[in-house]
Amino acid sequence: MLPKSTDLLGHTDRDRRIRQADRLARILSVLRLIQTRGQWNAKAIAQELEVAERTIYRDLQALEFAGVPWFYDADAQSYRVRSDYHFPVPNLTEEEIIGQAVATILSETTGLGVVGKASSATQKIAATASEEVQQLLTDVGGVISVLGLQLAEHRHSEESIQGIRQALLRKRQLKGRYVSPYESSAVELALDPIRLCLVKNAWYLIGRPVESEELRTYRVARFESVEVMDAAANIPTDFDLKAYFGNAWAVYRGSQAYKVAVRFLPEAARIVTETNWHHTQKVIPQEDESVLLTFQVDGLQEICSWLLGWTGRVEVIEPPELRTMLLDRSKAGMELNQENVSVH
């Protein structure tokens, strides 16, 4: 005798619930499509949802039984929903609608490699909203763009980002091949994933090797592959991302804390103070129209790299170690470029 939770074909109650949920999600997708602009006949819908046309006819019938007033527009060769019909939607304010539209634009930024797209949610809102809301979403998309974020390239890391996301949400260990700039070849890692974060211009994974108690920072773009394991991850409940990074200039925290003071010449003063470069930043205007910026940082390597971009317009007041480091790097750059200078 079969268990009560199993039918004659061996399907469990859980299997049936999953199939019902999948069908409901597909039916709602059909409704969303035929409420948007476009040519949505049965063939086009079937191709979009990757199912057979007969499945779409059954879904349309289910919508009709549910009281959705759809019809076939022969001139447009598309299924439509009567314009006065709207599925219940959240009562969003204008600012919330604009925020959703901007989130969609940001999520589609080249190189961001975002782990989830906002565009499908925006389409669902538009499909069930009033014409006024639909127009507002269209207007925002037409007047706001995101360009030149100088993000690290993540187009080839989407699978890694998705795998890391799954491991984090399921609280499972992660296995991967990681190419470190300090190793001659890729290394195999087994990690407890702790946090995925976007810092400065790249995605990073905070994780703990399973054989270690020390947390480490991994640049996601350096993973050749990742695999979600069955083993449960050991994730500290009291992890604090801000405390982990401390006063690092970006992501790599040095072992020693420094008070940094740098003076920017008048021609750079206004530009440099337009940005809050670090959470400890303090701005002290000087009488000669230069500006003194002070920071508390853990480690000097990253802030030195930043200062190199201001060469000729910035003076290191303290600490002396940073001044020496900046001079050494500047001299090395000058020597490298002078080697190939030809006299005309």
Secondary structure, 3 states (H helix, E strand, C coil): CCCCCECCCCCEHHHHHHHHHHHHHHHHHHHHHHCCCCCCCHHHHHHHHCCCHHHHHHHHHHHHHCCCCEEEECCCCEEEECCCCCCCCCCCCHHHHHHHHHHHHHHCCCCCCCCCCCHHHHHHHHHHCCHHHHHHHHHHHHHCCCCCCCCCCCHHHHHHHHHHHHHHHHCEEEEEEECCCCCCCCEEEEEEEEEEEEECCEEEEEEEECCCCCCEEEEHHHEEEEEEEEEECCCCCCCCHHHHHCCCCCCCCCCCEEEEEEEECHHHHHHHCCCCCCCCCEEEECCCCCEEEEEEEECCHHHHHHHHCCCCCEEEEECHHHHHHHHHHHHHHHHHHHCCCCCC
